[in-house]
């Protein structure tokens, strides 16, 4: 049984909560499911506690991957093979260039990444990040980079590697899909899929606040888009795809609707 969970909107769609609900349900009926978030990014300013956990685990890790790790205690590098740490810039350090500041805030400023290529783990940190990042985070990021033995690289190199995140993460995704009987893959933001191998699943859920949509024959509709699946937005895809079922999601709880539980059990029994 292989499941892909994507988001209708870029932030706060509820993908991780819904995915954890699925894990919790299957656990209650004695079925283990491997959670996999191939690519994940988090912001040091809004997720400061993750910096502390990253030092503890000796691996850069964000909120969502931590939730999966805490739930399963599985290998964090297989749960999330590609992690990106973002940090807000400092307006004063940018020479009060408000346009540039807003552009960086909108697009994000990557300062550190962890990548696992299936053989080795590497941590890379943006060289001279202290010249861009707000002062209150510089010392902590510097400390984390030392703990992780991160290699300093220029901005161009860091961005180049991030652009290859679908290919890098795909190695781990292939391994997990071939090794594990039951896998749940969570995409990032509102990308339909984080890499090509993530499409090799039995069903696709698109999640929004309060509702989750099951997409029927999703692989057929993907062919309508002449682009990579990580460049397809969930909101664009659902306009053309066929929604076969809709369920409600409850605020602040991991409980699933009975009809959804029945569907998931049926999916597991097909294996």
N, C-alpha and C positions, 0 to 999 in steps of 0.2 A: 504494500500500500504506500503510494507516494502522493503527497499533497503539496500544492503551492498556494501560499497566501500572499496576495498583493493588496495594495491600498488604492482607494478611489481618489484620495487627496494626498498631497505631499507630506503633511504632518498631522499627527493626532487622529489618524483614521481608525486606530484600534487594532492594528495587525498583531502586535505582540500579545496584547491581552487576549485576543481571540485565539491565537496560537497556543498560549499557555492553557486556555480553557480546553482545547482539544487534547493537549498532553495530559492534563488533569483527568479528563474523562476516560481516556484510554487506560491510564494508570489505575483508575478505580475498577476497571474490568479486567485487569491483569495483562494489558498489552503495552509493551514498551515501544516508544516512538523516539527516533533520533531527531532532535531539533537542529536545524542548520540555517544560519543566516550568513550566506557567502560574503556579502559586503555590508559593512556597517560604519556609520560615522556618528560621532557625538561631539558636543561642544564642551570644552573645559570649563567655561564660565557657568553654564547651566547644569553641569554634571560633575561638580568638583569631587564628589565622593568617589567617582570612578577612577580618579587619579590615585587615590589612596589604595583602592582595590587592585589597581594595575601594579602598584609597587608590591603589594602582598603576593599577587599571582605571578609576578615577574613576566607580565605580558600586558600590552596595551589592550584594554577591553572597555567597551561601552555599556550603557544601561541594559539594552536588550539582550546582548550576549551574556551579560552577568546573570540576568534572570533565568536564562536557559541553563547556564552553568550551575547556579544555585539549586535549580530544580532537579538536575540530573547528575551533576558532578562528572560529566563526560569531558573529554579533552577539549579545552577552550579553543585550540587552534583548528580543530575539526568543526566545532560548532560555528566558529567565525574565523575563516582563514584570512580575511582582509579587513583590517580596522583602520579608521582614519580619525585622528584627533584634530578638531578645529578649535580656534581661539579667536576672540574678538580683537580687532586692531585698536591702537591708541590714536585718537584724533590728533593729539599734540605731536606725536612722532611722525604723523603723516603731513606735518606742516599745515594743519587745519584745512586740508583739502577735503571738504565735506563730500564732494561728488565721489572721490576715490573711496572715502570711508564708507559711504552708503553702498557702493559697488562691492566692496570686500565683505561687508556685513551680509549683503544679499547672497553672494556667491559662496561665502565661507573662506576662511584662511586656514588651509591645512598646515599644521606644524609638526605632526608626527604620524607615522604609519607603522603598522605591523603587518607583515605578509608571510604567509606560509605556502610554499610551493609544492607541498607534498613530501618534501624531504627535510627542509630546514626552515627555521623561523628567523626572520630579519626584522630589526627595528631601524627606522630611518627618521632623522629629525631635521627640520629646516634650519640650515645654517643662518646665523645672525637673526634668528627669530625675535630676539630681544629688542631689535631695532623696530619691530612692528607691533608686537603684542603688548597689551596693557600691563603695566608694571606689576600689578598684584598677582599675575599668573606666571611671570617670568621665572621666579625662583623655583616654583613648584614644578614647572615643565622641565627646567634644567635638572632638578633633582631626579625626576622620573627618567629623563634621558640617560643619566648616569647609571641608575639602577638597571635599566634595560640595555645598557651598552649600545645605545643608538648611534648609528653612523650619521655624521653631518653631511647633508647634500644640498646643492643649490635648489632654488625654487623650481627651475625648469625640469630638473631631474625628478623631483618629488611629484610634480604634476604629471610628468610622463608616466611614471609608475602607476599613479592613480588611474590614468586613462586606460591602463592595461589590467585594471582590477577584474574585469569580467573574465579575461583569459587566465589570470593567475588563480582566481577563486574556482574556476571551472575544474581545475585539477582535483581539488578536494571534493567538489560536488560529484564528479564522476566516481570517485572512490567510495563515497558514502552511499550513493545510489546502487552501486554494484555489491557493496558489502552488507548493507542493512536491509532488512525486510520491510521495515516501516520507517518512513522519513517524512518530516514536515519541514518544508523550505519556506522561509519568510524573505520576501523581497525587501528592498529599501525604498523609502519615500513613496512615490506613486509609480515607480518603475514596474512594468508588468512582470519582468523576470530579471534577476541580477546577472545571469549568464545563460548561455545556450543550453547547458545540461539541465538547468532548472525546469526546462519545458518537458523533460522526460518524466512526467508525472501522470497520475490517474485522474486527478481533478484539480480545478482552479477555483479558489474562492477570492472574490474581491470584497474588501471590507471597507465600510464607512461607519461613521458614528451612528450607532443604533441599528444598523442593518448589515447583513452579510449576504452576498449574491453568489450563487453557484452558476458557473458558466458552462454551458453545454457545448460539446464539440469545439473547445477553445482552440485546438491546434489548427483546425480548418480556417478559423477567422484570422489567425496570426499571419497566414499567407497573404492576407489583404494589405499588410503593412510591409513596405519595401525598406525596412530598417531593422536594426538590432532590437531585440526584445527589451533591453534596458533603456532604450530611447522611446519606447511606447508607453504613454501614460495610461494608467488604469481608467481614467475618465474618458479618454479617447477610445480605448478598446471596447468599453462596455456599450458605447453608442452603436457599434456594429455587431457585437457578439450577441448570442442568444442566452438570456438569463432563464435557467430552467427552474430554479427554486430560490426563494427568499426567506431568510429567518431574521428574527429580532435578536439583538444582543443587549444584555442588561448592563447598566452602569455599575461599576464597582464590584462585579462578581465574576467568577469563573464558570458559572453554571450555563449550560447550553440548553436550548429548547429541546423538548422531547423528540420532535420530528427530526432535528439535526442529529441528535444522538443516535436515532434509529438509522439515519442515512450513513453515519460514520461506521456503525457496527456492520451494516450491509457491505460497505466498502472493504472493511477489514476481512470479512468472511469470504470475499471473492478471491483472496490471496491463497 
